[in-house]
Amino acid sequence: MLANAQNIALQQAGQLGVQVVPLGAAELAAFGEAFVRGFLLTYACSPNSATEGLIQFYRRHLAEGLLGALLFKKQVGQGVIDGMLPGSNNLGGPLFMNPWYFGWNDWDDATNSITTGSFQNWIHGGATNIAGTSGNAVRVLQNALHIIVGFMSLNPAPKVKSIALTIDGKPKPLIEVGMQQRRLGFGNLQYVELNQAFILKQGTTFLAQIYVTANFGASVQDVLVPLGFSFVTEPIMRITTPSTIPGTSNNVVVST
């Protein structure tokens, strides 16, 4: 399964015109173990139609996750892909998308007070720990890479209707999440799956903004999270103070 998925990832890299480094057998094994234990068994512990749907969601995006690993190995230039608990100076991944790597202490912080009726900043340079210019894009640096394949609300009553992404200065078509999250009955797992992955690699600038209708009142709360795979270098995974991660010294994320 992993070998076939890596072949698909290599084909995707060729179509995108990006350079990658294939994973060796030990790296594929480490990736596979992290993928199964971190992304599949996590939801298998409480089986129902919603969790089974999310398990299948991640299975469908295995090749995109492997593409992220191939890209990250090339991007860093040293070390091996070593799963959820990498050895010293190796490469961690696949990992859940940690808000620390986007300048927030938790995803709750990013959407705990959303002004309704107009697009508001979500992932941007003004995040708490980046402390850059509000509304500016963030720039991903060498020690991190992210693959976004969907979005999910952890709020029992999701409020966000639409997501607007700007990548490398180019606005993307709006992503409608309100219909899927509020009305399809996914219970506590309210998610939207994308038919195309967004790759946030070294040098990529990324701005995410969200819209909530004023029908909910002047201000609301939600807990919106990106779904996908993150890769970071092992020294970054040892940092215990999230406010120190942004900036050029750690080469994870900065404001533009």
C-alpha positions in Angstrom: 0.0 0.0 0.0 2.7 2.5 1.0 4.9 1.7 -2.0 1.9 2.2 -4.4 1.0 5.5 -2.6 4.6 6.7 -2.9 4.5 6.0 -6.7 1.3 8.1 -6.9 3.0 10.9 -4.9 6.0 10.8 -7.2 3.6 11.1 -10.2 1.9 14.1 -8.5 5.3 15.7 -7.9 6.1 15.3 -11.6 2.7 16.9 -12.6 3.4 19.8 -10.2 6.9 20.2 -11.4 8.4 20.1 -7.9 11.6 18.3 -6.7 11.3 15.6 -4.1 13.4 12.9 -2.5 11.8 9.4 -2.3 11.6 7.6 1.0 13.6 4.5 1.8 12.1 1.3 3.2 12.7 2.3 6.8 11.2 5.8 6.3 8.1 4.3 4.6 7.7 2.0 7.6 8.0 5.0 10.0 5.6 7.0 8.0 3.1 4.2 7.8 3.2 3.5 11.5 2.6 7.2 12.3 -0.2 7.4 9.7 -2.0 4.4 11.1 -1.6 5.2 14.8 -1.9 8.9 14.6 -4.6 9.3 11.9 -6.6 6.1 11.7 -6.6 4.4 15.1 -7.2 7.7 16.8 -10.8 7.6 15.4 -11.2 3.8 15.5 -11.3 3.9 19.3 -14.8 5.4 19.2 -16.4 3.8 16.1 -19.5 5.4 14.6 -20.5 6.7 11.1 -18.7 10.0 11.7 -15.4 8.6 12.9 -15.4 5.9 10.2 -16.0 8.7 7.6 -12.9 10.5 8.9 -10.8 7.3 8.8 -11.7 6.9 5.2 -11.0 10.6 4.6 -7.4 10.2 5.7 -7.0 7.0 3.8 -8.1 8.8 0.6 -5.3 11.4 1.2 -2.5 9.0 2.0 -0.7 9.9 -1.3 -0.9 13.6 -0.5 0.6 12.9 2.9 3.5 11.0 1.3 4.0 13.8 -1.2 4.4 16.1 1.8 7.1 13.8 3.2 8.9 13.6 -0.1 8.9 17.4 -0.4 10.0 18.0 3.2 12.9 15.6 2.8 14.1 17.6 -0.2 13.3 20.9 1.5 15.4 20.3 4.6 18.2 18.4 2.7 19.2 16.2 5.6 17.7 13.7 8.1 15.1 11.1 7.5 11.4 10.9 7.8 10.9 9.3 11.2 7.3 9.4 12.2 5.6 10.9 15.3 8.6 10.7 17.6 11.6 11.2 15.4 15.2 10.6 16.5 17.6 13.5 17.1 17.7 15.9 14.2 15.5 13.7 12.0 12.2 14.8 10.4 8.9 14.5 12.2 5.8 13.5 10.3 3.1 12.9 9.4 1.7 14.9 12.3 -1.6 16.6 13.0 -1.6 20.3 12.2 -0.4 22.0 15.3 -1.6 25.6 15.8 1.8 26.4 17.3 3.3 26.2 13.8 0.9 28.9 12.6 1.4 31.3 15.5 -1.5 30.3 17.8 -1.5 28.7 21.2 -4.6 26.6 20.3 -7.1 26.6 17.5 -9.7 27.8 20.0 -7.7 31.1 20.3 -7.9 31.8 16.6 -11.7 31.8 16.4 -12.9 32.5 19.9 -14.5 35.9 18.9 -15.4 36.2 15.3 -17.1 39.5 14.1 -19.9 38.5 11.8 -21.0 40.0 8.5 -17.5 40.3 6.8 -14.4 38.2 6.3 -12.2 38.1 9.4 -8.6 37.0 9.7 -7.9 33.4 10.8 -4.4 32.2 9.9 -2.4 35.5 9.4 0.5 37.5 10.5 -1.3 39.0 13.4 -1.7 35.7 15.2 -0.9 35.9 19.0 2.6 34.5 18.8 3.7 35.9 15.5 2.7 39.5 16.4 3.1 40.7 12.9 0.7 42.8 10.9 -2.9 41.7 11.2 -4.3 40.6 7.9 -0.9 40.0 6.3 -0.1 36.5 5.1 2.3 34.2 7.0 5.4 32.7 5.3 6.3 29.1 5.8 10.1 28.6 6.4 12.5 25.7 6.0 11.8 23.7 9.1 8.0 23.1 8.4 5.8 21.9 5.6 2.0 21.4 5.7 -0.5 19.7 3.4 -4.1 20.9 3.8 -6.8 18.5 2.5 -9.9 19.7 4.5 -11.3 21.7 7.4 -13.3 20.7 10.5 -15.2 22.5 13.2 -14.8 21.2 16.8 -17.8 23.4 17.9 -21.0 21.4 18.5 -22.8 24.2 16.5 -20.4 25.4 13.8 -20.8 29.0 12.6 -18.2 29.6 9.9 -19.9 29.7 6.4 -17.0 30.3 4.1 -13.2 30.3 4.0 -11.1 32.5 1.7 -7.5 31.5 1.1 -4.8 33.6 -0.5 -1.7 31.6 -1.4 1.5 33.3 -2.8 -0.6 36.4 -3.2 -3.2 34.7 -5.4 -6.8 34.5 -4.0 -8.4 31.1 -4.3 -12.1 30.3 -4.9 -14.1 30.5 -1.7 -14.5 27.3 0.2 -18.1 26.7 1.4 -18.1 24.9 4.7 -21.4 26.1 6.3 -23.7 23.7 4.4 -21.6 20.6 5.0 -20.7 21.3 8.6 -24.1 22.5 9.9 -26.6 20.4 7.9 -25.2 17.0 7.1 -25.4 15.5 10.5 -21.8 14.5 11.2 -22.3 14.8 14.9 -19.1 15.8 16.7 -17.0 15.5 13.5 -18.1 18.2 11.2 -15.7 18.4 8.3 -15.3 19.3 4.7 -13.0 17.4 2.3 -11.2 19.2 -0.5 -10.7 17.7 -3.9 -7.3 19.3 -4.2 -4.5 19.6 -1.6 -2.9 22.9 -0.7 0.9 22.6 -0.2 2.5 25.0 2.2 6.2 24.5 1.7 9.3 26.7 2.3 8.6 30.2 0.9 4.9 29.8 0.5 2.8 32.7 1.7 -0.6 31.8 3.2 -3.6 33.9 4.4 -6.8 32.3 5.6 -9.9 34.4 6.3 -13.4 33.2 7.5 -16.9 34.5 7.1 -19.9 34.1 9.5 -23.3 35.5 8.6 -24.6 38.3 10.8 -27.8 36.2 11.4 -25.9 34.7 14.3 -25.4 38.1 16.0 -22.6 40.5 16.1 -19.9 38.1 17.4 -19.7 34.3 17.6 -17.3 31.5 18.6 -16.2 28.5 16.6 -13.2 26.1 16.7 -12.1 25.7 13.1 -9.1 23.6 12.3 -7.3 22.6 9.1 -7.2 18.9 8.3 -4.1 17.4 6.8 -0.5 16.6 7.5 2.4 18.6 9.0 6.1 17.9 8.9 8.6 19.6 11.1 12.2 19.0 12.1 12.8 17.2 15.4 14.4 20.1 17.3 11.2 22.1 16.7 9.2 19.3 18.3 11.1 19.7 21.5 10.1 23.3 22.0 7.7 23.7 25.0 7.0 27.4 24.7 4.8 28.1 21.7 5.5 31.8 21.7 9.1 31.2 20.8 8.4 29.1 17.6 7.6 31.9 15.1 10.5 33.9 13.8 13.6 33.3 11.8 15.6 31.7 14.5 13.4 28.5 14.4 12.6 28.8 10.7 9.0 27.6 11.0 6.7 30.6 10.3 6.9 34.4 10.1 4.6 37.3 9.1 5.1 38.8 5.7 
